[in-house]
Amino acid sequence: VQSSIENALLASASLRTLELTTSQKLADGAVTQLLENCPNLSFLDVGHCCQLVEPRLAHPILETILLSFCVNLRESAVTGLFDNCPRLRYVEIAVCMFDMTKFQRTCRPECTVVVNFDF
């Protein structure tokens, strides 16, 4: 995981899409650092990253974030997500272990929020 993050930071100015799905060692600080240092990132997939608890999810142009199955993610990590990511248009947050109804109420009308998968 560390080498993937280091490579992403090396390419940070041009990086637009980043998929770190199922990275079991991905920590909060790494996600926060990526969001702070990748100015053109518009798509981030950290779904199934079970070590994420409370990363700072803030980015001026991020449009899509996939957080589903981040079972240790705290509600406080997504509180203010729409304020901290003003261009957000799509969020997947299914199978996280907190009440997502409050989160859905803060969603802007132009944003799609997936909180449940039909298997």
C-alpha positions in Angstrom: 0.0 0.0 0.0 2.8 2.4 0.9 4.4 2.2 -2.5 1.0 2.8 -4.2 0.5 5.9 -2.1 4.1 7.1 -2.8 3.5 6.6 -6.6 0.3 8.5 -6.4 2.0 11.4 -4.6 4.7 11.5 -7.2 2.0 11.8 -9.9 -0.1 14.0 -7.8 -0.4 17.0 -10.1 -1.8 14.9 -12.9 -3.7 12.3 -10.9 -7.5 12.4 -11.6 -8.6 8.9 -10.6 -7.4 6.7 -7.8 -8.6 3.3 -6.9 -7.3 1.8 -3.6 -10.2 -0.7 -3.1 -9.6 -3.4 -0.6 -6.3 -1.9 0.6 -6.4 -3.5 4.1 -3.5 -1.4 5.4 -4.7 2.0 4.1 -4.8 4.4 7.0 -6.6 7.6 7.7 -3.5 9.7 7.3 -2.7 8.4 3.9 -6.1 9.2 2.5 -6.0 12.7 4.1 -2.5 13.2 2.6 -3.7 12.1 -0.9 -6.6 14.4 -0.8 -4.4 17.3 0.3 -1.7 16.7 -2.3 -3.6 15.6 -5.4 -5.2 18.9 -6.6 -6.9 17.4 -9.7 -8.4 14.3 -8.2 -12.0 13.8 -9.1 -12.6 10.1 -8.4 -11.5 8.2 -5.2 -12.4 4.6 -4.5 -11.4 3.4 -1.0 -14.2 0.9 -0.7 -13.6 -2.2 1.4 -10.7 -0.4 3.2 -11.5 -1.6 6.7 -8.7 0.3 8.5 -10.3 3.7 7.6 -11.9 5.2 10.7 -11.8 9.0 10.5 -9.9 10.4 7.5 -10.3 14.0 6.7 -12.4 13.9 3.6 -12.0 17.3 2.0 -11.2 18.2 -1.6 -12.3 21.2 -3.8 -13.0 19.3 -7.0 -13.6 15.7 -5.9 -16.8 14.5 -7.7 -17.0 10.8 -6.8 -16.0 9.0 -3.6 -16.6 5.3 -2.9 -16.7 4.4 0.8 -18.8 1.3 0.8 -17.8 -1.6 3.1 -15.5 0.7 5.1 -17.0 -1.0 8.2 -14.9 0.9 10.8 -15.6 4.3 9.2 -17.1 6.7 11.8 -20.1 8.9 11.1 -17.9 11.9 12.1 -15.7 11.2 9.0 -18.5 12.0 6.7 -20.1 14.8 8.7 -19.7 17.9 6.5 -18.6 15.9 3.5 -20.7 18.0 1.2 -19.3 21.2 2.6 -15.8 19.9 2.4 -16.2 18.5 -1.1 -18.3 21.1 -2.9 -18.3 19.4 -6.3 -19.3 16.0 -5.0 -21.9 14.3 -7.3 -21.7 10.6 -6.3 -21.2 8.9 -3.0 -21.3 5.2 -2.2 -21.5 4.6 1.5 -23.3 1.3 1.8 -22.6 -1.2 4.5 -20.9 1.3 6.8 -21.7 0.8 10.5 -23.6 4.0 11.3 -27.0 5.5 10.7 -26.8 7.0 7.2 -30.2 8.7 7.3 -28.7 11.8 8.8 -26.0 11.8 6.1 -28.6 11.5 3.4 -30.5 14.5 4.7 -27.4 16.7 4.2 -27.0 15.5 0.6 -27.4 18.2 -2.1 -30.1 17.4 -4.7 -27.6 17.1 -7.5 -25.7 14.4 -5.7 -26.5 10.7 -5.8 -25.9 8.8 -2.6 -26.0 5.0 -2.5 -26.5 3.6 1.0 -27.9 0.2 0.1 -27.0 -2.4 -2.5 -29.6 -4.8 -3.9 -27.9 -8.1 -4.1 
